[in-house]
């Protein structure tokens, strides 16, 4: 099938891959490498691609920089502190 990587068509034998046309074929999502696990009919690929949650073009823009390991730890630590502070505030309110 010209234009498609044959590994994207699950459950087809080598003979079938060489014989089939695009009609009634299932294909892995364009964003399979981004984590989408959908296998869809080839005829539905365009519609799925437009709404796929793994389509990075559809994701909201955020900072493009990855957090470093120590930064992730600091963010997690801040989150835990916030939870503990909330718990203390709830206990104080309960005492009133």
C-alpha positions as CSV (number, residue, x, y, z in Angstrom):
1,X,0.0,0.0,0.0
2,X,1.8,3.1,-1.2
3,X,2.1,5.9,1.3
4,X,1.6,3.9,4.5
5,X,4.0,2.2,6.8
6,X,2.8,-1.4,6.7
7,X,3.6,-1.9,10.4
8,X,0.7,0.4,11.2
9,X,-1.8,-2.3,10.0
10,X,-2.2,-4.8,12.8
11,X,-3.3,-8.4,12.3
12,X,-2.5,-8.7,8.6
13,X,-0.3,-11.4,7.1
14,X,2.5,-10.4,4.7
15,X,0.3,-11.7,1.8
16,X,-2.7,-9.6,3.0
17,X,-0.5,-6.5,3.3
18,X,0.6,-6.9,-0.3
19,X,-3.0,-7.6,-1.6
20,X,-5.3,-5.3,0.3
21,X,-6.4,-2.0,-0.9
22,X,-7.3,0.8,1.5
23,X,-10.9,-0.4,1.8
24,X,-11.9,-1.9,5.1
25,X,-8.5,-1.7,6.7
26,X,-7.7,-0.9,10.3
27,X,-4.7,1.4,11.0
28,X,-2.9,2.6,14.0
29,X,-3.5,6.3,14.8
30,X,-1.0,8.9,13.4
31,X,-0.1,9.6,17.0
32,X,0.6,6.1,18.1
33,X,4.2,7.1,19.0
34,X,2.8,9.9,21.2
35,X,0.8,7.3,23.2
36,X,-2.5,6.9,21.3
37,X,-3.5,3.2,21.3
38,X,-6.5,3.6,18.9
39,X,-6.7,1.3,15.9
40,X,-9.3,2.7,13.6
41,X,-10.8,2.2,10.1
42,X,-8.5,3.8,7.5
43,X,-11.5,5.7,6.2
44,X,-12.0,7.3,9.7
45,X,-8.3,8.3,10.2
46,X,-8.8,11.9,9.2
47,X,-11.7,12.5,11.7
48,X,-9.8,10.7,14.5
49,X,-6.6,12.6,13.9
50,X,-8.6,15.9,14.2
51,X,-9.8,15.0,17.7
52,X,-7.1,12.7,19.0
53,X,-5.9,13.8,22.5
54,X,-2.4,12.8,21.6
55,X,-2.2,15.3,18.7
56,X,0.3,17.8,20.0
57,X,-1.0,20.5,17.7
58,X,-4.3,20.3,19.6
59,X,-2.8,20.6,23.1
60,X,-2.9,23.9,24.9
61,X,0.4,25.8,24.6
62,X,2.5,25.6,27.8
63,X,6.1,26.2,28.6
64,X,8.1,24.0,26.2
65,X,10.8,23.3,28.8
66,X,10.9,20.0,30.7
67,X,11.3,20.2,34.4
68,X,14.6,18.9,35.7
69,X,14.5,16.1,38.3
70,X,15.3,18.5,41.2
71,X,12.6,20.9,40.0
72,X,10.0,18.2,39.9
73,X,10.9,17.2,43.5
74,X,10.5,20.9,44.6
75,X,7.1,21.2,42.9
76,X,6.0,17.9,44.5
77,X,7.4,19.1,47.9
78,X,5.4,22.4,47.5
79,X,2.3,20.5,46.7
80,X,2.7,18.3,49.8
81,X,3.2,21.3,52.0
82,X,0.0,22.9,50.6
83,X,-1.9,19.7,51.4
84,X,-0.5,19.7,54.9
85,X,-1.3,23.3,55.4
86,X,-4.9,22.7,54.3
87,X,-5.2,19.8,56.7
88,X,-3.9,22.0,59.6
89,X,-6.5,24.7,58.6
90,X,-9.3,22.1,58.6
91,X,-8.2,20.8,62.0
92,X,-8.2,24.3,63.4
93,X,-11.7,25.0,62.0
94,X,-12.9,21.8,63.5
95,X,-11.7,22.9,66.9
96,X,-13.8,26.1,66.8
